[in-house]
Amino acid sequence: MHYIKQQDVIGMQLPGRLWKKLVGPEDGRCRNMILGVVTFPPGSNPGTHKHEKEEEIIYVIAGKGETRVGDKVYPLEPGVAVYTEPGLEHGVQTVGDEPLVLVSVFSPPLTPGAYDKKKD
């Protein structure tokens, strides 16, 4: 059992977003996934990336945005869930003047941000 409140997590600043890990392998019992809350500020567009081995599910809890998955763009708003399989190029950006907040789950677990494209 692992119990944690989002407001008790400091978070990790990544390009265009703040990633707060709530549950993952470091907590002892959760070996096969990682769950976090991600906040994208207004105007954020960190670009696309892909995970070679990891599945990802996002679930929007606040704000509006868009996700690009492959060559398609889908609107993001509260109540929307998106599953992205390994190896598929994808990304998220905000739309409007409010932060976009979503829950993100990866399996197998990974280090948040390790998949971001490196700037030259």
N, CA, C and O atoms as CSV, one atom per row, in Angstrom:
chain,resi,resn,atom,element,x,y,z
A,1,MET,N,N,0.846,-1.178,0.000
A,1,MET,CA,C,0.000,0.000,0.000
A,1,MET,C,C,0.890,1.240,0.000
A,1,MET,O,O,1.887,1.310,0.719
A,2,HIS,N,N,0.508,2.213,-0.821
A,2,HIS,CA,C,1.219,3.493,-0.881
A,2,HIS,C,C,0.172,4.586,-0.951
A,2,HIS,O,O,-0.700,4.552,-1.820
A,3,TYR,N,N,0.242,5.550,-0.054
A,3,TYR,CA,C,-0.732,6.642,0.006
A,3,TYR,C,C,0.037,7.950,-0.043
A,3,TYR,O,O,0.968,8.160,0.734
A,4,ILE,N,N,-0.359,8.841,-0.969
A,4,ILE,CA,C,0.319,10.130,-1.083
A,4,ILE,C,C,-0.648,11.174,-1.621
A,4,ILE,O,O,-1.548,10.858,-2.399
A,5,LYS,N,N,-0.455,12.417,-1.201
A,5,LYS,CA,C,-1.254,13.536,-1.700
A,5,LYS,C,C,-0.413,14.323,-2.702
A,5,LYS,O,O,0.775,14.562,-2.482
A,6,GLN,N,N,-1.039,14.717,-3.793
A,6,GLN,CA,C,-0.337,15.463,-4.833
A,6,GLN,C,C,0.347,16.700,-4.269
A,6,GLN,O,O,1.479,16.999,-4.649
A,7,GLN,N,N,-0.313,17.423,-3.374
A,7,GLN,CA,C,0.273,18.658,-2.843
A,7,GLN,C,C,1.521,18.415,-2.000
A,7,GLN,O,O,2.255,19.359,-1.705
A,8,ASP,N,N,1.774,17.162,-1.606
A,8,ASP,CA,C,2.979,16.841,-0.840
A,8,ASP,C,C,4.178,16.493,-1.715
A,8,ASP,O,O,5.268,16.253,-1.195
A,9,VAL,N,N,3.997,16.461,-3.035
A,9,VAL,CA,C,5.060,16.101,-3.976
A,9,VAL,C,C,5.643,17.373,-4.576
A,9,VAL,O,O,4.899,18.231,-5.051
A,10,ILE,N,N,6.961,17.502,-4.561
A,10,ILE,CA,C,7.628,18.696,-5.096
A,10,ILE,C,C,7.559,18.739,-6.613
A,10,ILE,O,O,7.260,19.795,-7.170
A,11,GLY,N,N,7.816,17.662,-7.288
A,11,GLY,CA,C,7.743,17.630,-8.747
A,11,GLY,C,C,9.071,17.878,-9.419
A,11,GLY,O,O,10.045,18.295,-8.792
A,12,MET,N,N,9.086,17.612,-10.709
A,12,MET,CA,C,10.286,17.727,-11.537
A,12,MET,C,C,9.955,18.638,-12.716
A,12,MET,O,O,9.035,18.354,-13.482
A,13,GLN,N,N,10.700,19.729,-12.863
A,13,GLN,CA,C,10.471,20.637,-13.987
A,13,GLN,C,C,11.106,20.040,-15.231
A,13,GLN,O,O,12.319,19.835,-15.280
A,14,LEU,N,N,10.290,19.762,-16.231
A,14,LEU,CA,C,10.737,19.244,-17.520
A,14,LEU,C,C,10.419,20.284,-18.582
A,14,LEU,O,O,9.678,21.225,-18.301
A,15,PRO,N,N,10.949,20.152,-19.787
A,15,PRO,CA,C,10.646,21.146,-20.830
A,15,PRO,C,C,9.131,21.289,-21.037
A,15,PRO,O,O,8.461,20.344,-21.454
A,16,GLY,N,N,8.607,22.474,-20.742
A,16,GLY,CA,C,7.215,22.793,-20.988
A,16,GLY,C,C,6.208,22.203,-20.020
A,16,GLY,O,O,5.007,22.255,-20.286
A,17,ARG,N,N,6.666,21.634,-18.887
A,17,ARG,CA,C,5.718,21.010,-17.975
A,17,ARG,C,C,6.352,20.693,-16.625
A,17,ARG,O,O,7.572,20.600,-16.491
A,18,LEU,N,N,5.480,20.532,-15.631
A,18,LEU,CA,C,5.890,20.092,-14.300
A,18,LEU,C,C,5.341,18.688,-14.100
A,18,LEU,O,O,4.134,18.480,-14.229
A,19,TRP,N,N,6.205,17.709,-13.784
A,19,TRP,CA,C,5.822,16.296,-13.646
A,19,TRP,C,C,5.944,15.918,-12.176
A,19,TRP,O,O,7.026,16.007,-11.595
A,20,LYS,N,N,4.825,15.494,-11.569
A,20,LYS,CA,C,4.828,15.055,-10.174
A,20,LYS,C,C,4.571,13.558,-10.116
A,20,LYS,O,O,3.468,13.106,-10.424
A,21,LYS,N,N,5.576,12.786,-9.726
A,21,LYS,CA,C,5.412,11.336,-9.592
A,21,LYS,C,C,4.683,11.048,-8.292
A,21,LYS,O,O,5.102,11.464,-7.212
A,22,LEU,N,N,3.562,10.313,-8.429
A,22,LEU,CA,C,2.795,9.940,-7.252
A,22,LEU,C,C,3.036,8.490,-6.847
A,22,LEU,O,O,3.108,8.183,-5.657
A,23,VAL,N,N,3.163,7.596,-7.829
A,23,VAL,CA,C,3.378,6.185,-7.540
A,23,VAL,C,C,4.344,5.616,-8.577
A,23,VAL,O,O,4.207,5.878,-9.772
A,24,GLY,N,N,5.316,4.841,-8.115
A,24,GLY,CA,C,6.264,4.215,-9.028
A,24,GLY,C,C,7.125,3.200,-8.302
A,24,GLY,O,O,6.931,2.959,-7.111
A,25,PRO,N,N,8.075,2.602,-9.009
A,25,PRO,CA,C,8.918,1.550,-8.424
A,25,PRO,C,C,9.688,1.984,-7.175
A,25,PRO,O,O,9.950,1.158,-6.300
A,26,GLU,N,N,10.048,3.241,-7.081
A,26,GLU,CA,C,10.806,3.719,-5.929
A,26,GLU,C,C,10.007,3.600,-4.636
A,26,GLU,O,O,10.571,3.657,-3.543
A,27,ASP,N,N,8.681,3.432,-4.765
A,27,ASP,CA,C,7.817,3.356,-3.593
A,27,ASP,C,C,7.748,1.947,-3.010
A,27,ASP,O,O,7.102,1.740,-1.984
A,28,GLY,N,N,8.401,0.979,-3.646
A,28,GLY,CA,C,8.521,-0.339,-3.064
A,28,GLY,C,C,7.677,-1.437,-3.674
A,28,GLY,O,O,8.207,-2.498,-4.002
A,29,ARG,N,N,6.416,-1.226,-3.833
A,29,ARG,CA,C,5.547,-2.313,-4.280
A,29,ARG,C,C,5.114,-2.201,-5.728
A,29,ARG,O,O,4.828,-3.223,-6.350
A,30,CYS,N,N,5.054,-1.033,-6.276
A,30,CYS,CA,C,4.584,-0.835,-7.655
A,30,CYS,C,C,5.757,-1.054,-8.609
A,30,CYS,O,O,6.583,-0.160,-8.790
A,31,ARG,N,N,5.832,-2.223,-9.212
A,31,ARG,CA,C,6.996,-2.563,-10.025
A,31,ARG,C,C,6.782,-2.366,-11.522
A,31,ARG,O,O,7.758,-2.223,-12.258
A,32,ASN,N,N,5.541,-2.353,-11.994
A,32,ASN,CA,C,5.294,-2.425,-13.432
A,32,ASN,C,C,4.699,-1.176,-14.056
A,32,ASN,O,O,4.339,-1.186,-15.234
A,33,MET,N,N,4.587,-0.089,-13.278
A,33,MET,CA,C,4.067,1.158,-13.842
A,33,MET,C,C,4.514,2.336,-13.001
A,33,MET,O,O,5.019,2.187,-11.888
A,34,ILE,N,N,4.310,3.520,-13.577
A,34,ILE,CA,C,4.541,4.770,-12.860
A,34,ILE,C,C,3.369,5.681,-13.172
A,34,ILE,O,O,2.900,5.728,-14.309
A,35,LEU,N,N,2.889,6.413,-12.160
A,35,LEU,CA,C,1.759,7.324,-12.319
A,35,LEU,C,C,2.157,8.691,-11.808
A,35,LEU,O,O,2.763,8.814,-10.743
A,36,GLY,N,N,1.815,9.722,-12.570
A,36,GLY,CA,C,2.104,11.081,-12.151
A,36,GLY,C,C,1.040,12.046,-12.621
A,36,GLY,O,O,0.182,11.703,-13.434
A,37,VAL,N,N,1.108,13.262,-12.097
A,37,VAL,CA,C,0.252,14.362,-12.531
A,37,VAL,C,C,1.152,15.368,-13.227
A,37,VAL,O,O,2.182,15.775,-12.691
A,38,VAL,N,N,0.751,15.763,-14.430
A,38,VAL,CA,C,1.566,16.645,-15.255
A,38,VAL,C,C,0.805,17.938,-15.495
A,38,VAL,O,O,-0.365,17.911,-15.876
A,39,THR,N,N,1.470,19.082,-15.271
A,39,THR,CA,C,0.867,20.390,-15.502
A,39,THR,C,C,1.645,21.116,-16.594
A,39,THR,O,O,2.844,21.365,-16.463
A,40,PHE,N,N,0.940,21.451,-17.678
A,40,PHE,CA,C,1.491,22.221,-18.786
A,40,PHE,C,C,0.969,23.650,-18.649
A,40,PHE,O,O,-0.246,23.845,-18.690
A,41,PRO,N,N,1.826,24.655,-18.489
A,41,PRO,CA,C,1.337,26.027,-18.354
A,41,PRO,C,C,0.766,26.540,-19.679
A,41,PRO,O,O,1.038,25.964,-20.732
A,42,PRO,N,N,-0.021,27.616,-19.635
A,42,PRO,CA,C,-0.527,28.196,-20.885
A,42,PRO,C,C,0.616,28.478,-21.859
A,42,PRO,O,O,1.680,28.947,-21.457
A,43,GLY,N,N,0.391,28.193,-23.134
A,43,GLY,CA,C,1.399,28.429,-24.172
A,43,GLY,C,C,2.436,27.337,-24.299
A,43,GLY,O,O,3.354,27.455,-25.111
A,44,SER,N,N,2.317,26.283,-23.524
A,44,SER,CA,C,3.322,25.221,-23.544
A,44,SER,C,C,3.164,24.332,-24.777
A,44,SER,O,O,2.058,23.936,-25.144
A,45,ASN,N,N,4.294,24.033,-25.399
A,45,ASN,CA,C,4.352,23.090,-26.518
A,45,ASN,C,C,5.748,22.481,-26.547
A,45,ASN,O,O,6.601,22.914,-27.322
A,46,PRO,N,N,5.987,21.458,-25.690
A,46,PRO,CA,C,7.330,20.881,-25.607
A,46,PRO,C,C,7.730,20.013,-26.794
A,46,PRO,O,O,8.833,19.468,-26.802
A,47,GLY,N,N,6.868,19.869,-27.792
A,47,GLY,CA,C,7.226,19.082,-28.974
A,47,GLY,C,C,6.826,17.624,-28.831
A,47,GLY,O,O,6.192,17.228,-27.853
A,48,THR,N,N,7.212,16.832,-29.828
A,48,THR,CA,C,6.850,15.421,-29.833
A,48,THR,C,C,8.037,14.558,-29.404
A,48,THR,O,O,9.187,14.996,-29.394
A,49,HIS,N,N,7.712,13.321,-29.051
A,49,HIS,CA,C,8.715,12.343,-28.630
A,49,HIS,C,C,8.087,10.966,-28.783
A,49,HIS,O,O,6.921,10.842,-29.156
A,50,LYS,N,N,8.865,9.938,-28.492
A,50,LYS,CA,C,8.311,8.589,-28.460
A,50,LYS,C,C,9.020,7.771,-27.401
A,50,LYS,O,O,10.152,8.062,-27.015
A,51,HIS,N,N,8.335,6.751,-26.945
A,51,HIS,CA,C,8.897,5.801,-25.986
A,51,HIS,C,C,9.030,4.483,-26.723
A,51,HIS,O,O,8.041,3.972,-27.249
A,52,GLU,N,N,10.203,3.935,-26.773
A,52,GLU,CA,C,10.438,2.713,-27.540
A,52,GLU,C,C,9.761,1.491,-26.933
A,52,GLU,O,O,9.306,0.613,-27.666
A,53,LYS,N,N,9.688,1.421,-25.610
A,53,LYS,CA,C,9.184,0.211,-24.948
A,53,LYS,C,C,7.928,0.445,-24.117
A,53,LYS,O,O,7.241,-0.514,-23.766
A,54,GLU,N,N,7.617,1.685,-23.797
A,54,GLU,CA,C,6.575,1.967,-22.818
A,54,GLU,C,C,5.234,2.338,-23.456
A,54,GLU,O,O,5.176,3.081,-24.436
A,55,GLU,N,N,4.166,1.804,-22.878
A,55,GLU,CA,C,2.815,2.248,-23.181
A,55,GLU,C,C,2.542,3.471,-22.308
A,55,GLU,O,O,3.091,3.593,-21.213
A,56,GLU,N,N,1.685,4.382,-22.799
A,56,GLU,CA,C,1.319,5.554,-21.991
A,56,GLU,C,C,-0.180,5.785,-22.086
A,56,GLU,O,O,-0.777,5.676,-23.156
A,57,ILE,N,N,-0.769,6.103,-20.952
A,57,ILE,CA,C,-2.159,6.547,-20.904
A,57,ILE,C,C,-2.165,7.907,-20.229
A,57,ILE,O,O,-1.555,8.085,-19.174
A,58,ILE,N,N,-2.857,8.875,-20.837
A,58,ILE,CA,C,-3.087,10.155,-20.173
A,58,ILE,C,C,-4.583,10.333,-19.971
A,58,ILE,O,O,-5.395,9.838,-20.754
A,59,TYR,N,N,-4.932,11.048,-18.907
A,59,TYR,CA,C,-6.322,11.366,-18.601
A,59,TYR,C,C,-6.365,12.824,-18.176
A,59,TYR,O,O,-5.719,13.207,-17.201
A,60,VAL,N,N,-7.122,13.643,-18.903
A,60,VAL,CA,C,-7.162,15.088,-18.666
A,60,VAL,C,C,-8.109,15.401,-17.508
A,60,VAL,O,O,-9.257,14.956,-17.485
A,61,ILE,N,N,-7.593,16.187,-16.535
A,61,ILE,CA,C,-8.435,16.573,-15.404
A,61,ILE,C,C,-8.758,18.072,-15.381
A,61,ILE,O,O,-9.699,18.482,-14.703
A,62,ALA,N,N,-7.992,18.899,-16.113
A,62,ALA,CA,C,-8.283,20.336,-16.161
A,62,ALA,C,C,-7.623,20.963,-17.382
A,62,ALA,O,O,-6.607,20.473,-17.874
A,63,GLY,N,N,-8.213,22.054,-17.865
A,63,GLY,CA,C,-7.642,22.809,-18.973
A,63,GLY,C,C,-7.988,22.220,-20.323
A,63,GLY,O,O,-8.751,21.261,-20.441
A,64,LYS,N,N,-7.391,22.837,-21.350
A,64,LYS,CA,C,-7.605,22.382,-22.726
A,64,LYS,C,C,-6.272,22.323,-23.449
A,64,LYS,O,O,-5.335,23.057,-23.136
A,65,GLY,N,N,-6.217,21.435,-24.421
A,65,GLY,CA,C,-5.003,21.294,-25.205
A,65,GLY,C,C,-5.252,20.437,-26.423
A,65,GLY,O,O,-6.391,20.181,-26.814
A,66,GLU,N,N,-4.158,20.002,-27.009
A,66,GLU,CA,C,-4.199,19.099,-28.150
A,66,GLU,C,C,-3.100,18.068,-27.973
A,66,GLU,O,O,-2.059,18.338,-27.375
A,67,THR,N,N,-3.351,16.894,-28.499
A,67,THR,CA,C,-2.297,15.894,-28.561
A,67,THR,C,C,-2.115,15.485,-30.006
A,67,THR,O,O,-3.083,15.245,-30.726
A,68,ARG,N,N,-0.881,15.411,-30.414
A,68,ARG,CA,C,-0.535,14.900,-31.741
A,68,ARG,C,C,-0.064,13.472,-31.542
A,68,ARG,O,O,0.900,13.217,-30.821
A,69,VAL,N,N,-0.755,12.543,-32.190
A,69,VAL,CA,C,-0.389,11.128,-32.126
A,69,VAL,C,C,-0.210,10.668,-33.567
A,69,VAL,O,O,-1.166,10.623,-34.340
A,70,GLY,N,N,1.033,10.326,-33.917
A,70,GLY,CA,C,1.316,10.025,-35.311
A,70,GLY,C,C,1.088,11.284,-36.140
A,70,GLY,O,O,1.654,12.334,-35.838
A,71,ASP,N,N,0.271,11.190,-37.174
A,71,ASP,CA,C,0.005,12.355,-38.021
A,71,ASP,C,C,-1.367,12.975,-37.762
A,71,ASP,O,O,-1.845,13.763,-38.578
A,72,LYS,N,N,-2.008,12.635,-36.641
A,72,LYS,CA,C,-3.327,13.169,-36.309
A,72,LYS,C,C,-3.266,14.027,-35.053
A,72,LYS,O,O,-2.442,13.801,-34.167
A,73,VAL,N,N,-4.165,15.028,-34.993
A,73,VAL,CA,C,-4.274,15.906,-33.827
A,73,VAL,C,C,-5.655,15.716,-33.215
A,73,VAL,O,O,-6.664,15.724,-33.920
A,74,TYR,N,N,-5.688,15.543,-31.881
A,74,TYR,CA,C,-6.932,15.318,-31.158
A,74,TYR,C,C,-7.071,16.363,-30.055
A,74,TYR,O,O,-6.078,16.714,-29.416
A,75,PRO,N,N,-8.289,16.871,-29.819
A,75,PRO,CA,C,-8.488,17.839,-28.735
A,75,PRO,C,C,-8.409,17.166,-27.374
A,75,PRO,O,O,-8.818,16.017,-27.210
A,76,LEU,N,N,-7.882,17.892,-26.406
A,76,LEU,CA,C,-7.813,17.430,-25.021
A,76,LEU,C,C,-8.651,18.358,-24.163
A,76,LEU,O,O,-8.545,19.580,-24.272
A,77,GLU,N,N,-9.485,17.779,-23.309
A,77,GLU,CA,C,-10.308,18.523,-22.364
A,77,GLU,C,C,-10.634,17.578,-21.218
A,77,GLU,O,O,-10.445,16.369,-21.350
A,78,PRO,N,N,-11.115,18.097,-20.103
A,78,PRO,CA,C,-11.407,17.223,-18.973
A,78,PRO,C,C,-12.309,16.052,-19.371
A,78,PRO,O,O,-13.302,16.216,-20.080
A,79,GLY,N,N,-11.929,14.868,-18.889
A,79,GLY,CA,C,-12.688,13.661,-19.176
A,79,GLY,C,C,-12.174,12.847,-20.345
A,79,GLY,O,O,-12.686,11.757,-20.601
A,80,VAL,N,N,-11.176,13.343,-21.063
A,80,VAL,CA,C,-10.614,12.639,-22.220
A,80,VAL,C,C,-9.441,11.770,-21.777
A,80,VAL,O,O,-8.594,12.207,-20.998
A,81,ALA,N,N,-9.400,10.537,-22.279
A,81,ALA,CA,C,-8.271,9.635,-22.056
A,81,ALA,C,C,-7.652,9.290,-23.399
A,81,ALA,O,O,-8.360,9.159,-24.398
A,82,VAL,N,N,-6.325,9.140,-23.428
A,82,VAL,CA,C,-5.604,8.792,-24.653
A,82,VAL,C,C,-4.597,7.698,-24.318
A,82,VAL,O,O,-3.824,7.824,-23.369
A,83,TYR,N,N,-4.612,6.630,-25.101
A,83,TYR,CA,C,-3.625,5.561,-24.980
A,83,TYR,C,C,-2.665,5.675,-26.161
A,83,TYR,O,O,-3.097,5.807,-27.306
A,84,THR,N,N,-1.361,5.625,-25.882
A,84,THR,CA,C,-0.342,5.655,-26.933
A,84,THR,C,C,0.556,4.432,-26.776
A,84,THR,O,O,1.152,4.207,-25.722
A,85,GLU,N,N,0.640,3.647,-27.851
A,85,GLU,CA,C,1.455,2.439,-27.803
A,85,GLU,C,C,2.943,2.776,-27.991
A,85,GLU,O,O,3.276,3.864,-28.462
A,86,PRO,N,N,3.828,1.852,-27.628
A,86,PRO,CA,C,5.265,2.084,-27.763
A,86,PRO,C,C,5.658,2.391,-29.209
A,86,PRO,O,O,5.092,1.841,-30.154
A,87,GLY,N,N,6.645,3.287,-29.357
A,87,GLY,CA,C,7.220,3.595,-30.658
A,87,GLY,C,C,6.455,4.593,-31.490
A,87,GLY,O,O,6.881,4.895,-32.605
A,88,LEU,N,N,5.342,5.124,-31.005
A,88,LEU,CA,C,4.526,6.076,-31.776
A,88,LEU,C,C,4.862,7.504,-31.359
A,88,LEU,O,O,4.789,7.847,-30.179
A,89,GLU,N,N,5.228,8.328,-32.328
A,89,GLU,CA,C,5.550,9.736,-32.073
A,89,GLU,C,C,4.289,10.451,-31.577
A,89,GLU,O,O,3.215,10.303,-32.160
A,90,HIS,N,N,4.428,11.232,-30.492
A,90,HIS,CA,C,3.281,11.947,-29.939
A,90,HIS,C,C,3.745,13.126,-29.090
A,90,HIS,O,O,4.918,13.219,-28.728
A,91,GLY,N,N,2.820,14.019,-28.778
A,91,GLY,CA,C,3.134,15.176,-27.955
A,91,GLY,C,C,1.862,15.880,-27.512
A,91,GLY,O,O,0.778,15.606,-28.028
A,92,VAL,N,N,2.001,16.790,-26.553
A,92,VAL,CA,C,0.888,17.529,-25.977
A,92,VAL,C,C,1.222,19.008,-25.986
A,92,VAL,O,O,2.371,19.395,-25.772
A,93,GLN,N,N,0.206,19.841,-26.236
A,93,GLN,CA,C,0.373,21.280,-26.091
A,93,GLN,C,C,-0.903,21.871,-25.517
A,93,GLN,O,O,-1.988,21.310,-25.671
A,94,THR,N,N,-0.758,23.016,-24.851
A,94,THR,CA,C,-1.924,23.675,-24.278
A,94,THR,C,C,-2.617,24.536,-25.323
A,94,THR,O,O,-2.012,24.981,-26.298
A,95,VAL,N,N,-3.911,24.757,-25.086
A,95,VAL,CA,C,-4.719,25.665,-25.899
A,95,VAL,C,C,-5.466,26.554,-24.915
A,95,VAL,O,O,-6.099,26.056,-23.984
A,96,GLY,N,N,-5.398,27.852,-25.111
A,96,GLY,CA,C,-6.094,28.765,-24.204
A,96,GLY,C,C,-5.182,29.318,-23.139
A,96,GLY,O,O,-3.962,29.171,-23.197
A,97,ASP,N,N,-5.808,29.968,-22.150
A,97,ASP,CA,C,-5.028,30.684,-21.138
A,97,ASP,C,C,-5.039,30.003,-19.770
A,97,ASP,O,O,-4.721,30.639,-18.764
A,98,GLU,N,N,-5.401,28.718,-19.719
A,98,GLU,CA,C,-5.364,27.964,-18.475
A,98,GLU,C,C,-4.353,26.823,-18.586
A,98,GLU,O,O,-4.099,26.326,-19.683
A,99,PRO,N,N,-3.779,26.406,-17.465
A,99,PRO,CA,C,-2.900,25.237,-17.506
A,99,PRO,C,C,-3.676,23.986,-17.909
A,99,PRO,O,O,-4.864,23.859,-17.612
A,100,LEU,N,N,-3.000,23.079,-18.578
A,100,LEU,CA,C,-3.537,21.763,-18.909
A,100,LEU,C,C,-2.975,20.797,-17.870
A,100,LEU,O,O,-1.758,20.691,-17.714
A,101,VAL,N,N,-3.856,20.091,-17.160
A,101,VAL,CA,C,-3.427,19.176,-16.107
A,101,VAL,C,C,-3.927,17.781,-16.467
A,101,VAL,O,O,-5.107,17.586,-16.759
A,102,LEU,N,N,-3.015,16.820,-16.441
A,102,LEU,CA,C,-3.410,15.459,-16.774
A,102,LEU,C,C,-2.699,14.449,-15.899
A,102,LEU,O,O,-1.643,14.719,-15.328
A,103,VAL,N,N,-3.307,13.276,-15.810
A,103,VAL,CA,C,-2.700,12.132,-15.144
A,103,VAL,C,C,-1.988,11.334,-16.227
A,103,VAL,O,O,-2.532,11.133,-17.313
A,104,SER,N,N,-0.783,10.883,-15.936
A,104,SER,CA,C,0.011,10.130,-16.903
A,104,SER,C,C,0.469,8.822,-16.270
A,104,SER,O,O,0.989,8.807,-15.154
A,105,VAL,N,N,0.268,7.715,-17.004
A,105,VAL,CA,C,0.677,6.395,-16.538
A,105,VAL,C,C,1.552,5.758,-17.610
A,105,VAL,O,O,1.193,5.750,-18.788
A,106,PHE,N,N,2.705,5.223,-17.197
A,106,PHE,CA,C,3.597,4.503,-18.103
A,106,PHE,C,C,3.780,3.076,-17.605
A,106,PHE,O,O,3.882,2.829,-16.403
A,107,SER,N,N,3.819,2.145,-18.548
A,107,SER,CA,C,4.144,0.758,-18.222
A,107,SER,C,C,4.933,0.169,-19.384
A,107,SER,O,O,4.473,0.234,-20.524
A,108,PRO,N,N,6.100,-0.401,-19.131
A,108,PRO,CA,C,6.790,-0.418,-17.848
A,108,PRO,C,C,7.200,0.993,-17.433
A,108,PRO,O,O,7.190,1.911,-18.253
A,109,PRO,N,N,7.559,1.165,-16.164
A,109,PRO,CA,C,7.923,2.500,-15.683
A,109,PRO,C,C,9.176,3.034,-16.373
A,109,PRO,O,O,10.015,2.275,-16.858
A,110,LEU,N,N,9.275,4.351,-16.401
A,110,LEU,CA,C,10.451,5.009,-16.968
A,110,LEU,C,C,10.797,6.226,-16.136
A,110,LEU,O,O,10.080,6.571,-15.196
A,111,THR,N,N,11.889,6.870,-16.478
A,111,THR,CA,C,12.268,8.125,-15.834
A,111,THR,C,C,11.596,9.259,-16.598
A,111,THR,O,O,11.890,9.449,-17.778
A,112,PRO,N,N,10.701,10.018,-15.964
A,112,PRO,CA,C,10.030,11.111,-16.667
A,112,PRO,C,C,11.036,12.049,-17.328
A,112,PRO,O,O,12.011,12.471,-16.707
A,113,GLY,N,N,10.786,12.368,-18.593
A,113,GLY,CA,C,11.646,13.262,-19.348
A,113,GLY,C,C,12.795,12.604,-20.073
A,113,GLY,O,O,13.424,13.236,-20.921
A,114,ALA,N,N,13.095,11.333,-19.763
A,114,ALA,CA,C,14.207,10.638,-20.408
A,114,ALA,C,C,13.981,10.497,-21.906
A,114,ALA,O,O,14.940,10.305,-22.653
A,115,TYR,N,N,12.759,10.587,-22.353
A,115,TYR,CA,C,12.363,10.413,-23.748
A,115,TYR,C,C,12.335,11.733,-24.513
A,115,TYR,O,O,12.165,11.719,-25.732
A,116,ASP,N,N,12.497,12.874,-23.840
A,116,ASP,CA,C,12.438,14.175,-24.527
A,116,ASP,C,C,13.559,14.272,-25.550
A,116,ASP,O,O,14.670,13.795,-25.320
A,117,LYS,N,N,13.252,14.897,-26.684
A,117,LYS,CA,C,14.279,15.115,-27.707
A,117,LYS,C,C,15.275,16.122,-27.175
A,117,LYS,O,O,14.907,17.121,-26.556
A,118,LYS,N,N,16.524,15.846,-27.421
A,118,LYS,CA,C,17.592,16.739,-26.961
A,118,LYS,C,C,17.755,17.898,-27.936
A,118,LYS,O,O,17.753,17.706,-29.152
A,119,LYS,N,N,17.896,19.102,-27.387
A,119,LYS,CA,C,18.124,20.302,-28.209
A,119,LYS,C,C,19.594,20.386,-28.573
A,119,LYS,O,O,20.464,20.140,-27.738
A,120,ASP,N,N,19.873,20.740,-29.844
A,120,ASP,CA,C,21.281,20.883,-30.278
A,120,ASP,C,C,21.842,22.217,-29.892
A,120,ASP,O,O,23.004,22.504,-30.176
